[in-house]
Amino acid sequence: MNETAALLLRRAVRRTQEATRERTATGRGPEDADDVAGTFSTDGALGFDPLPLLRALYEAGSRAVVIGQVAGIMHGSTDLTGDLDLLWDGSPEEGRALREALAATGCTTLPALDRPQVEYRVPGVSGDLCTPALPWGDMDVLSCLPRAVSTRDPEGFAIRYVDLDDLIRMRRALGRPKDLRRAAELEALRP
């Protein structure tokens, strides 16, 4: 396990905070995300910092996997984001770990985890908690969980994130303009 992906994420968090320092809130949430710029163009980018939640997930023993643009950043993408999406297996044990991590990071309204996709919000970050029951076209998303890779943050906690090939397949399955552009960027980053 190396630290490169965690360092890329830390740099992106700093870049996001610098880029949004003078931006004022507009009331635009993730549902208002631009199909090109994504959630970076929403208020989610203001004060964006997923690291406390990622640390809490590790401390709670969660096996949730970072997906979406945060995973893209961890693989080398330069596009910034304003949300943190996670894939989890939908099990009661993992649900308890997710709730523990959310509560530890200030979530005042814990989401009901009985649907394939639910939103969450904690200070510094919001996003979606997705299970394999969420439709991903013909992609078997459950198989992404055991193939996830890990990085070690300089502060000593591990972050699990989706494998590069799986992330590219997810992007293509979603098919939005930003996803297709980001899939092409990720393909160019392959070693």
C-alpha positions in Angstrom: 0.0 0.0 0.0 1.5 3.3 -1.0 0.6 6.9 -0.1 0.5 8.4 -3.7 -3.3 8.3 -4.1 -3.8 9.8 -0.6 -1.4 12.6 -1.4 -3.2 13.3 -4.7 -6.4 13.6 -2.8 -4.9 15.9 -0.2 -3.6 18.1 -3.0 -7.0 18.2 -4.7 -8.7 19.2 -1.4 -6.2 22.1 -1.1 -6.8 23.1 -4.7 -10.6 23.0 -4.2 -10.4 25.1 -1.1 -8.1 27.7 -2.9 -10.3 27.8 -6.0 -13.5 28.3 -4.0 -12.1 30.7 -1.3 -13.8 33.7 -2.8 -16.9 31.9 -4.1 -20.2 32.7 -2.3 -22.9 30.1 -1.7 -25.6 30.0 -4.4 -27.9 27.4 -2.9 -27.0 24.9 -5.7 -26.7 21.4 -4.4 -25.5 18.1 -6.0 -28.8 17.7 -7.8 -28.0 21.0 -9.6 -24.6 19.7 -10.8 -23.5 20.7 -14.3 -23.1 17.8 -16.7 -19.7 19.1 -17.6 -18.2 20.6 -14.5 -20.0 18.3 -12.1 -20.4 19.0 -8.4 -17.4 21.3 -8.4 -19.8 24.0 -9.7 -22.1 23.5 -6.7 -21.9 24.6 -3.1 -20.6 21.2 -2.2 -17.1 22.4 -3.3 -17.2 25.2 -0.6 -15.1 23.9 2.3 -14.8 20.5 0.6 -12.9 18.1 2.8 -13.7 14.4 2.7 -10.7 13.4 4.8 -12.4 13.4 8.2 -15.1 11.1 7.0 -12.6 8.8 5.3 -10.7 8.6 8.5 -13.9 7.9 10.5 -14.8 5.1 8.0 -11.4 3.5 8.6 -11.8 3.8 12.4 -15.3 2.3 12.2 -14.0 -0.7 10.3 -16.0 0.2 7.2 -15.2 -1.6 3.9 -16.9 1.1 1.8 -15.1 2.0 -1.4 -14.6 5.5 -2.8 -16.1 5.9 -6.2 -16.9 8.8 -8.5 -14.6 11.7 -9.0 -12.7 11.4 -5.7 -11.6 8.0 -6.9 -10.7 9.6 -10.2 -8.5 12.1 -8.4 -6.9 9.3 -6.5 -6.0 7.7 -9.8 -4.6 11.0 -11.2 -7.5 12.9 -12.6 -7.1 16.7 -12.4 -10.8 17.5 -12.4 -12.0 18.8 -9.0 -15.2 17.8 -7.3 -17.6 18.8 -4.6 -18.8 15.4 -3.3 -17.7 12.0 -2.1 -19.6 9.0 -3.3 -19.2 5.6 -1.7 -20.0 2.0 -2.7 -20.9 -0.4 0.0 -22.2 -3.9 0.1 -25.7 -3.2 1.7 -25.1 -5.5 4.6 -26.4 -4.7 8.1 -22.8 -4.8 9.5 -21.5 -2.3 6.9 -24.6 -0.2 7.5 -23.6 0.0 11.2 -20.1 1.0 10.4 -21.3 3.7 7.9 -23.7 5.1 10.5 -20.9 5.1 13.1 -18.6 7.0 10.8 -21.3 9.5 9.8 -22.2 10.2 13.4 -18.6 10.6 14.4 -18.1 13.3 11.7 -21.2 15.3 12.7 -24.1 13.9 10.7 -27.2 15.1 12.5 -29.7 13.2 10.3 -28.4 9.7 9.7 -29.8 8.4 6.4 -32.0 5.3 6.2 -29.8 2.8 4.4 -32.7 0.7 3.0 -32.4 2.0 -0.6 -29.8 1.4 -3.3 -28.7 5.0 -3.2 -29.1 7.5 -0.4 -27.6 11.0 0.2 -25.6 11.9 3.3 -24.2 15.2 4.6 -21.5 15.9 7.2 -19.5 19.0 7.8 -17.0 19.3 4.9 -18.6 16.8 2.5 -21.7 15.2 1.2 -22.5 12.6 -1.4 -24.2 9.4 -2.2 -24.0 6.0 -0.5 -24.6 3.4 -3.2 -25.1 -0.3 -3.0 -24.7 -2.9 -5.9 -28.5 -2.9 -6.1 -28.3 0.5 -7.8 -28.6 0.0 -11.6 -25.3 0.4 -13.4 -26.4 -0.8 -16.9 -25.0 -4.3 -17.5 -22.1 -3.8 -15.1 -21.7 -6.1 -12.0 -20.8 -3.5 -9.4 -20.6 -6.0 -6.6 -17.4 -7.4 -8.0 -15.8 -4.0 -7.7 -15.7 -4.3 -3.9 -13.1 -7.1 -3.6 -11.0 -5.6 -6.4 -10.8 -2.2 -4.6 -7.3 -0.9 -3.9 -6.0 0.9 -0.8 -3.8 3.8 0.0 -2.4 5.0 3.3 -2.9 8.6 4.3 0.1 10.3 5.8 -2.0 10.5 9.1 -2.0 6.7 9.3 -5.4 5.6 8.0 -6.2 3.6 5.0 -8.6 4.7 2.2 -10.2 2.1 -0.1 -11.1 3.2 -3.6 -12.3 1.6 -6.7 -9.8 0.0 -9.1 -8.9 2.1 -12.2 -10.5 -0.4 -14.7 -13.7 -0.6 -12.7 -13.9 3.2 -12.4 -13.5 3.5 -16.1 -16.3 0.9 -16.6 -18.5 2.8 -14.1 -17.9 6.1 -16.0 -18.9 4.5 -19.3 -22.0 2.9 -17.8 -23.2 6.3 -16.5 -22.6 7.8 -19.9 -23.0 11.5 -19.0 -20.7 13.9 -20.9 -18.5 14.5 -17.8 -18.3 10.7 -17.2 -17.3 10.0 -20.7 -14.7 12.8 -20.7 -13.3 11.6 -17.4 -13.2 7.9 -18.6 -11.1 9.0 -21.5 -8.8 11.0 -19.2 -8.5 7.9 -16.9 -7.7 5.7 -19.9 -4.9 8.0 -20.8 -3.5 7.7 -17.3 -3.1 3.9 -17.4 0.4 2.8 -16.8 
